[in-house]
Amino acid sequence: MSTQDVALVKIRGATFIPSAWISRPSDGDGTLEYKGDAREFTPHAVNTGRCRVEQEAVVDFTDDSLVSYADTGTSVERITDPDGTVNLRRGKASCDDIACTDPLWHDEYVEFDMHASASNPLSSHADPVDYHLEATVWRDGAVDIRGRHDGFPCFEFYVQTDFGDFRPLYRHDFRETGDEPLALAGPMDYEFERRL
């Protein structure tokens, strides 16, 4: 390892709903809402329960290893009946389809995929939130990503080298693009490329 090489590079990704609650049409007379994450863009929301999906990939060049972490936030459904009665249900989406795969090590860099697919466990017909990144991490700390994702909700990706500050790699804000939850259906809507 040369003096310009780094030991650790972490890529952190998350999806979130900025508002505290979002409404949805109800099959009955009540008001149906799902809890959001009540936050804005930040690399520090991991392990707070304020992400729909969260994922980390940690590249350790000291032993050429790739360690990954994945989690989902708790989904909360609130139905308020016309008489004011409130009914709550909670559930947690599976992490089975949130993974880092296919690491390929080279002398100066490693390539791997980061992908996620998770849906609201409280709705049997919910479309999943999806993203897929192809990442290249260089021994000098440079990161190249090429990815695609749904139009909803918000998406954020950051990079950190050797326990330094997190730097933004990419952000998508559905409030700026006009996307709605219907953007979860069908193929992924957006593509992007970034290098840091």
One Martini backbone bead per residue (centre of mass of N, CA, C, O) as a GRO file, in nm:
protein
  196
    1MET     BB    1   0.094   0.038   0.026
    2SER     BB    2   0.069   0.350  -0.031
    3THR     BB    3   0.058   0.676   0.092
    4GLN     BB    4  -0.215   0.727  -0.099
    5ASP     BB    5  -0.361   0.513   0.026
    6VAL     BB    6  -0.642   0.349   0.145
    7ALA     BB    7  -0.821   0.142   0.366
    8LEU     BB    8  -1.118   0.281   0.372
    9VAL     BB    9  -1.445   0.234   0.206
   10LYS     BB   10  -1.766   0.396   0.223
   11ILE     BB   11  -2.096   0.307   0.122
   12ARG     BB   12  -2.398   0.498   0.153
   13GLY     BB   13  -2.747   0.399   0.156
   14ALA     BB   14  -3.082   0.551   0.099
   15THR     BB   15  -3.431   0.554   0.184
   16PHE     BB   16  -3.695   0.816   0.195
   17ILE     BB   17  -3.953   0.994   0.383
   18PRO     BB   18  -3.985   1.320   0.478
   19SER     BB   19  -4.244   1.284   0.598
   20ALA     BB   20  -4.444   1.175   0.858
   21TRP     BB   21  -4.696   1.148   0.653
   22ILE     BB   22  -4.894   0.945   0.422
   23SER     BB   23  -5.147   0.937   0.198
   24ARG     BB   24  -5.421   0.705   0.118
   25PRO     BB   25  -5.639   0.536  -0.025
   26SER     BB   26  -5.938   0.399   0.092
   27ASP     BB   27  -6.168   0.129   0.122
   28GLY     BB   28  -6.303   0.300   0.329
   29ASP     BB   29  -6.400   0.566   0.554
   30GLY     BB   30  -6.123   0.611   0.625
   31THR     BB   31  -5.795   0.714   0.706
   32LEU     BB   32  -5.498   0.652   0.519
   33GLU     BB   33  -5.167   0.597   0.666
   34TYR     BB   34  -4.810   0.650   0.636
   35LYS     BB   35  -4.512   0.639   0.771
   36GLY     BB   36  -4.250   0.832   0.782
   37ASP     BB   37  -3.917   0.991   0.851
   38ALA     BB   38  -3.881   1.288   0.933
   39ARG     BB   39  -3.662   1.396   0.700
   40GLU     BB   40  -3.356   1.462   0.559
   41PHE     BB   41  -3.065   1.490   0.422
   42THR     BB   42  -2.838   1.227   0.548
   43PRO     BB   43  -2.566   1.021   0.668
   44HIS     BB   44  -2.699   0.984   0.990
   45ALA     BB   45  -2.960   0.760   0.974
   46VAL     BB   46  -2.835   0.522   1.064
   47ASN     BB   47  -2.995   0.344   1.317
   48THR     BB   48  -3.290   0.525   1.354
   49GLY     BB   49  -3.553   0.441   1.168
   50ARG     BB   50  -3.517   0.672   0.905
   51CYS     BB   51  -3.566   0.432   0.686
   52ARG     BB   52  -3.658   0.218   0.442
   53VAL     BB   53  -3.357   0.200   0.334
   54GLU     BB   54  -3.037   0.046   0.426
   55GLN     BB   55  -2.681   0.079   0.320
   56GLU     BB   56  -2.354  -0.092   0.331
   57ALA     BB   57  -2.016  -0.053   0.199
   58VAL     BB   58  -1.701  -0.211   0.295
   59VAL     BB   59  -1.378  -0.132   0.199
   60ASP     BB   60  -1.082  -0.339   0.262
   61PHE     BB   61  -0.744  -0.303   0.168
   62THR     BB   62  -0.582  -0.471   0.389
   63ASP     BB   63  -0.777  -0.756   0.305
   64ASP     BB   64  -0.969  -0.765   0.070
   65SER     BB   65  -1.268  -0.660   0.172
   66LEU     BB   66  -1.636  -0.709   0.189
   67VAL     BB   67  -1.873  -0.527   0.377
   68SER     BB   68  -2.218  -0.565   0.477
   69TYR     BB   69  -2.526  -0.368   0.521
   70ALA     BB   70  -2.879  -0.415   0.629
   71ASP     BB   71  -3.201  -0.231   0.631
   72THR     BB   72  -3.524  -0.159   0.775
   73GLY     BB   73  -3.795   0.004   0.839
   74THR     BB   74  -4.072   0.071   1.009
   75SER     BB   75  -4.397   0.006   0.938
   76VAL     BB   76  -4.685   0.237   0.945
   77GLU     BB   77  -5.034   0.208   1.001
   78ARG     BB   78  -5.309   0.453   0.973
   79ILE     BB   79  -5.648   0.439   1.089
   80THR     BB   80  -5.911   0.680   1.061
   81ASP     BB   81  -6.209   0.703   1.174
   82PRO     BB   82  -6.492   0.897   1.175
   83ASP     BB   83  -6.496   0.867   1.511
   84GLY     BB   84  -6.158   0.869   1.577
   85THR     BB   85  -6.051   0.602   1.545
   86VAL     BB   86  -5.735   0.431   1.599
   87ASN     BB   87  -5.538   0.225   1.377
   88LEU     BB   88  -5.253   0.010   1.422
   89ARG     BB   89  -4.974  -0.099   1.214
   90ARG     BB   90  -4.689  -0.327   1.200
   91GLY     BB   91  -4.374  -0.356   1.002
   92LYS     BB   92  -4.106  -0.551   0.836
   93ALA     BB   93  -3.896  -0.562   0.595
   94SER     BB   94  -3.705  -0.738   0.410
   95CYS     BB   95  -3.337  -0.803   0.346
   96ASP     BB   96  -3.291  -1.015   0.112
   97ASP     BB   97  -3.282  -0.765  -0.131
   98ILE     BB   98  -3.013  -0.653   0.027
   99ALA     BB   99  -2.703  -0.614  -0.155
  100CYS     BB  100  -2.372  -0.734  -0.207
  101THR     BB  101  -2.220  -0.815  -0.525
  102ASP     BB  102  -1.971  -0.929  -0.726
  103PRO     BB  103  -1.675  -0.926  -0.642
  104LEU     BB  104  -1.385  -0.763  -0.810
  105TRP     BB  105  -1.046  -0.802  -0.795
  106HIS     BB  106  -0.780  -0.573  -0.823
  107ASP     BB  107  -0.496  -0.406  -0.788
  108GLU     BB  108  -0.655  -0.094  -0.777
  109TYR     BB  109  -0.949  -0.241  -0.755
  110VAL     BB  110  -1.311  -0.263  -0.699
  111GLU     BB  111  -1.599  -0.454  -0.793
  112PHE     BB  112  -1.961  -0.390  -0.744
  113ASP     BB  113  -2.285  -0.453  -0.618
  114MET     BB  114  -2.576  -0.251  -0.538
  115HIS     BB  115  -2.890  -0.369  -0.394
  116ALA     BB  116  -3.257  -0.301  -0.389
  117SER     BB  117  -3.564  -0.468  -0.251
  118ALA     BB  118  -3.859  -0.317  -0.102
  119SER     BB  119  -4.167  -0.360   0.075
  120ASN     BB  120  -4.463  -0.311   0.209
  121PRO     BB  121  -4.580  -0.530   0.460
  122LEU     BB  122  -4.893  -0.398   0.478
  123SER     BB  123  -4.901  -0.453   0.156
  124SER     BB  124  -4.976  -0.698  -0.076
  125HIS     BB  125  -4.942  -0.479  -0.346
  126ALA     BB  126  -4.665  -0.365  -0.314
  127ASP     BB  127  -4.428  -0.185  -0.447
  128PRO     BB  128  -4.101  -0.170  -0.479
  129VAL     BB  129  -3.807  -0.045  -0.379
  130ASP     BB  130  -3.548   0.051  -0.621
  131TYR     BB  131  -3.193  -0.039  -0.665
  132HIS     BB  132  -2.881  -0.001  -0.877
  133LEU     BB  133  -2.528  -0.051  -0.833
  134GLU     BB  134  -2.215   0.028  -0.985
  135ALA     BB  135  -1.900  -0.025  -0.830
  136THR     BB  136  -1.587   0.167  -0.803
  137VAL     BB  137  -1.296   0.108  -0.599
  138TRP     BB  138  -1.012   0.279  -0.512
  139ARG     BB  139  -0.710   0.290  -0.340
  140ASP     BB  140  -0.723   0.624  -0.341
  141GLY     BB  141  -1.065   0.667  -0.299
  142ALA     BB  142  -1.203   0.641  -0.548
  143VAL     BB  143  -1.541   0.678  -0.698
  144ASP     BB  144  -1.758   0.476  -0.900
  145ILE     BB  145  -2.096   0.529  -1.026
  146ARG     BB  146  -2.370   0.326  -1.151
  147GLY     BB  147  -2.729   0.394  -1.184
  148ARG     BB  148  -3.062   0.299  -1.058
  149HIS     BB  149  -3.411   0.420  -1.002
  150ASP     BB  150  -3.670   0.521  -0.861
  151GLY     BB  151  -3.888   0.804  -0.811
  152PHE     BB  152  -3.963   0.656  -0.537
  153PRO     BB  153  -3.832   0.807  -0.317
  154CYS     BB  154  -3.574   0.904  -0.159
  155PHE     BB  155  -3.223   0.932  -0.253
  156GLU     BB  156  -2.900   0.824  -0.100
  157PHE     BB  157  -2.537   0.884  -0.146
  158TYR     BB  158  -2.225   0.795   0.015
  159VAL     BB  159  -1.879   0.882   0.109
  160GLN     BB  160  -1.603   0.720   0.293
  161THR     BB  161  -1.270   0.787   0.420
  162ASP     BB  162  -1.107   0.691   0.684
  163PHE     BB  163  -1.328   0.829   0.887
  164GLY     BB  164  -1.440   1.059   0.755
  165ASP     BB  165  -1.628   1.243   0.583
  166PHE     BB  166  -1.922   1.268   0.430
  167ARG     BB  167  -1.992   1.240   0.080
  168PRO     BB  168  -2.176   1.321  -0.181
  169LEU     BB  169  -2.291   1.134  -0.464
  170TYR     BB  170  -2.623   1.109  -0.442
  171ARG     BB  171  -2.948   1.269  -0.526
  172HIS     BB  172  -3.311   1.218  -0.474
  173ASP     BB  173  -3.606   1.435  -0.522
  174PHE     BB  174  -3.943   1.397  -0.566
  175ARG     BB  175  -4.029   1.699  -0.515
  176GLU     BB  176  -3.870   1.801  -0.777
  177THR     BB  177  -3.988   1.580  -1.000
  178GLY     BB  178  -4.299   1.478  -0.924
  179ASP     BB  179  -4.309   1.221  -0.782
  180GLU     BB  180  -4.481   0.921  -0.694
  181PRO     BB  181  -4.569   0.616  -0.568
  182LEU     BB  182  -4.623   0.507  -0.865
  183ALA     BB  183  -4.303   0.490  -0.933
  184LEU     BB  184  -4.266   0.190  -0.824
  185ALA     BB  185  -4.368   0.097  -1.077
  186GLY     BB  186  -4.191  -0.080  -1.264
  187PRO     BB  187  -3.937   0.047  -1.391
  188MET     BB  188  -3.672   0.223  -1.357
  189ASP     BB  189  -3.642   0.585  -1.401
  190TYR     BB  190  -3.332   0.632  -1.315
  191GLU     BB  191  -3.010   0.762  -1.416
  192PHE     BB  192  -2.653   0.740  -1.309
  193GLU     BB  193  -2.335   0.925  -1.268
  194ARG     BB  194  -2.033   0.902  -1.054
  195ARG     BB  195  -1.741   1.093  -0.923
  196LEU     BB  196  -1.484   1.101  -0.635
   0.00000   0.00000   0.00000
